[in-house]
Amino acid sequence: MEAKTKDLWVLIETDRDGRAKNVGLELLNPGRRLADGQQGKLVAVVIGSQVDEAVKAVQAHGADQIVVVDGPEFARYTTDAYTDALHALVEKYGPTTLLIGATGNGRDMAPRLSCRLKTGLTADCTALDIDEQSGNVAWTRPAFGGNLMATILCPDHRPQIGTVRPGVFRKEEPDNSRSAEVIKEDIHIPEDRLRTKVLDVISELSKELVDLEGAEIIVSGGRGVGGPEGFHTIRELADALGATVGASRAAVDSGWISRSHQVGQSGKTVGPKLYIAAGISGAIQHLVGMNSSDVVVAVNKDPDAPIFGVADYGVVGDLFQVLPALTESVKKRKGLS
């Protein structure tokens, strides 16, 4: 289809209480820059049930316009209901670009939508920009197993669609004095169109809840911890800092720690204030999952480890000597020892 506007849309996912999920609010940040580059409006699309709280959050995070679809059939995500609703909106308004979170729901809906619209889809983006020559969005994502980064353009079809992992971008601080035009669309999906129904939701399958995406401090261990017992040292520092424990794929694949702790291309994308990488070499598959961190501290015996190329502070040494000393120092500062 042809674009009818230069507007950039961000899909705002909502939870069962009608609140905005973080990933949509995060995408309003790069969305603003891209929308300005396209000389269009930043439009947030909110689909859900009883979504007043989500609309307020979106207003505070800087959207110019908010398109709202509110109905009981959207209380829980289903492929048919959400795809039909978003497809109808895109056909009506004709945005030039659409950003969707690379969540379970987003990864389900985005390819179905792009197929209906006969346009391209760039999945799991880690960077977004405007190509100066063409004016198209430059979508950057890992390629060839994460061994290089590819920048992809969609020059011939609209809208340009991309999914972006949670945690790649930071939310802006909310400003409750902001306002935005709210357009309510009366879209309802007949029950016979819904081929699936959510019977129950299991929110967490693992024994421990690991919120890597929301963590402000993460202490991660890699192959260098040597085994499952090596994560005892990682956990001691994490406990002293009030941090969350992360891990590289090598440690997870070795069975030393559960997959819920994995940071990287095939794990979680994180953006904490402090990321401590202990015994992690720094393969690009891991780096794309944590390069949004404010401060990176690396501890590794190999002075040539790639992790030092992205670290703000690096310690060349044995993590089993460095981390206990750091843990003890943290405890003393906190008056815990």
N, C-alpha and C positions, 0 to 999 in steps of 0.2 A: 504494500500500500504506500501511498505518498503521504508525507507529513503535512498536516494542516497548520501546524504551529512550529515554532522553534523551542517549545517548552521541553524541559527535562522533568520526567516523573520519577518519583521514588515510592516504591510500594512499602507501606508501613504494616508490618505484621502485628497482630494483636493476640493477646492471650484470652483465656476463657472468661476473664473478668473485664474485658474490654480495654485493657491497658496496652500501650504501645510497647512492643519488644525493642530491645536496645539496637538491634541491627539496623532497623529502619531509621532510627534517630541518628545513628552513626553515619549513614549514607547521605543524610541531609548536609553534612559537612562538605564532602567533595562535590555533592550535587550542586551546592551554591556556586562553587568555582566553575563547574562545567556549564551550568545554566547561563552564567554571566558570559562565558566564552562563546556560547551559542547565541547570545543576545535574546534569550527567552526567559520565561518565568520558571521558578522552582516550584513544582507542584507535588504535593504529597497525596497519595491515594490510600485511604483508610478503608479496609473491608473487614467487617466483623459484626458482632452483636452488642448493642449498648456500648458504643465506643466514645462516649463523651470525654472520658479521661484521656483517651488516646489523642483526640482532636486537640485538647488543651496542651498536651505535651508537644505535639507537632507545631502548634502556634509558637510556643516558647523556644523552639529550636530553629525558627527562621524560615519556614516555607512561605512563599508568596500567596499560594492558593492551596486549598485542601478540598479534594473530591471525596465524598463520604458515601459508602454503601453500607447500610445498616439493616440487618434482618436476622430472624432466628435461624435461618438455614446456614448462616455464616458463623454461628457460635463456635463450631469446631471445623477445622479445615477439612474440606473434601476437594478432590481434584476437579470434579465437574462443576461444583458451585462457584469456586473461586476463579477457575479458568473462564467460565462463561461470563462472569461479572466483569473481570478485567478485560476480556476480549471486547465486550460491548462498549466499555469506556474508551478503549484505545481506538476502536472504529469511529466513535462519535467525535472525539476531540483531536485525534491525530498528533500525538506528541512525536518529537524527533528522537528522543532517547528515553530508555526505561532502565532504572537500576532496581535490582531485586536481591535480597539477601540470599547467600548460598547456604540456607538452612535446609533441613529435610523438606519442608514445605516448598521453599523457593526452588530447590533442585527438582522437585516433582512438577511444579507448575510452569517454570520458565521454558523448558523445551516444548511442552505442549502448546503454549501460547505462541512461541516463535514459529512453530510449524503451521498453526492456523493463519498467522499473519504473513507467512512466506518470507520471513526475514531471518537474519543470522542471530546466533547466540554465542557469546563468549563467556565461558563458565569459569568460576573460581578465580576471579581477577584479584591481583595483589596491588595494582596501581592503575590510576585513571588520569588521563590528560586529554588535551585537545591537540590534534595534529594541525600545526600552523598552516601547512600548505593546502590541505583539503578542507579543514574545518570539522572533520569527523572526530568522533571520540577515539582516542588511542587506548585500547584495552590491553593491559599487560598481565600475563599469567605464566606460570611455570609450564614448560613443555619438555618433551622427551624424558619423561620420568623425573622432571625437576632439575635436569642437568643444564638447562639454559632457560632464559626468560624470553618469551615471544610477545611482540606487540602486534595487535590485530586491528584492522580497520574494517568497517562495514560500509563501503562507499555507495552501494547501489540500491539498498533496500531500507525501508523505515517501518517501524522505529528500530534504532540500534538498541539491542538488548544485551545486558551483561549481569551476571551474578557475582557478588562480592562476599567473601567470608566475613562472619562476625569477628570483630576485633581488629580488622585491618585498619580502620579509621577510628578516630576518637570523636565522641559526641562533643559538641560545643556546650559551654555552660548555658543553661536555660535562662531566658530573659522573659519574665512573665508580663512585661509591658508590651511585648510584640503582639501584633494581630495579623490575621490573614483572612482573605475571603473564603468562606465555606460554601461549597456547592453540594447539596444533597441530591443524590440520584436514586430514584425509586426503582431499584432492580430486584426482582425476586425470581427465583429459579423453581419451576414446577417440580414437585416431588418425584415424578416419573423420569426426570432428567438425571436424578442423582442415583448413580449405579452402585455406590458404596455408602456404607454407614459406619460411623465410629461407634463401636460397642463399649470399649473401655480404653483407658490410657494408662500405660505403665511408664511413669516419668523417669525412673532410674532403675537400671538393671544391675548395676554393680553394687557391691556391698557398701562402698563409701561414695558420698557425693563430692565430686571434684569440680569446682567452679573456676576453671582456668581463665575463661574469657572475662570474668568479672574481677579477677585477682589484681591487687595493686603491687604485690611482690611475689615473684615466683623463683624458687630454687630448683633447678633442673639438673638431673644426672644423666650421663650417657654411658657409652661402652667402658669408659675409664673407671667406673665405680666397681667393675670386676665381678659383680654378682648381686643377687637380691639383698645380701647382708650389707652391701656397700651403701644401699639407700638409707640405712640407719643413720649414717653420717649426714646425708642430705636432709633427712627429716629433723635431726637435731637442730641444724641451722634454721630450717624453715620454722620450726616451733619457736625458736628464740626470736625470730623476726616477725612472727605472726603471718607467715607466708604460706603459699600453696606449693605443693610438690609437683614438679613437672618432670618429663623424661623425653629422651630422644627415641626415635623409632628403633634404633639398635637395641636399646635397653628393653623396650617393650617386646620386640620380636624374640629376644632371648628369654622372655618369660620372667624377667626380674621384677616387673611391676605391671599393673593392669593398664590396658589401653586407654582408660579414661584419663590417664595422666599425660598422654602423648601430645607433644607440641611439634608442629611441622606441617608439611604439605598434606600428609595423610592423617594428621591429627587435628589439633585445635590451633587456630590463629589467635595470638594473644598480643596485648599491648599494655603491659604493666608499667608502673613507674620505675620498678627495678627488676631486672632479670639477671639472675646469677646462673651461669652455665658452668658446671663442674664436670670435667671428664668428657666433654662434648667437642668433637673435632671441628664441627661447623660446616657440614655438607649443606649445599644449597637447599635441599629438601627441608632441613631444619631451619635454616635462616629465613626462609619465606614465611615461616610461622611465627617469628618473634622479632622481625626487624622493625616493628613499630614501637618497640619498647623505648621508654624515655632514656634509661641508663642501663647499659649492659656491662656486666662484670664477668670475665672469663678466667677460669682456673684450669690449666692444662700443663702437662709435663713437656709437651712438644711445642717449642717456641715458634715453629712454622705452621701450627694449626690454623686453618682458615678462620676459626672463630675470633682470633685476635684482630682480624681485618675489620670486624664490625663492632668490636668491644670498645667501650669508653675507658675501661680500666682492665688491665690484664695482669695476671699473676702466673709466671712460669714456675710450676712446682707441683708437688704431690698433693692432690686434693685431700688425702687423709691426714696431712699435716696442716695444710692451709685452712681447711674448713673448721676443724675443732678449735683452732686458735681464734678464728673469726667468731665462732659461736660463743666462746668464752668472753671475748671482748664485748659482744652484744649484750650478754647477760650482765656483765659488770656495769655497762652503761645504763641498763634498766634496773640495776639493783637486785638482780636475781641470784647473784652468787657473791 
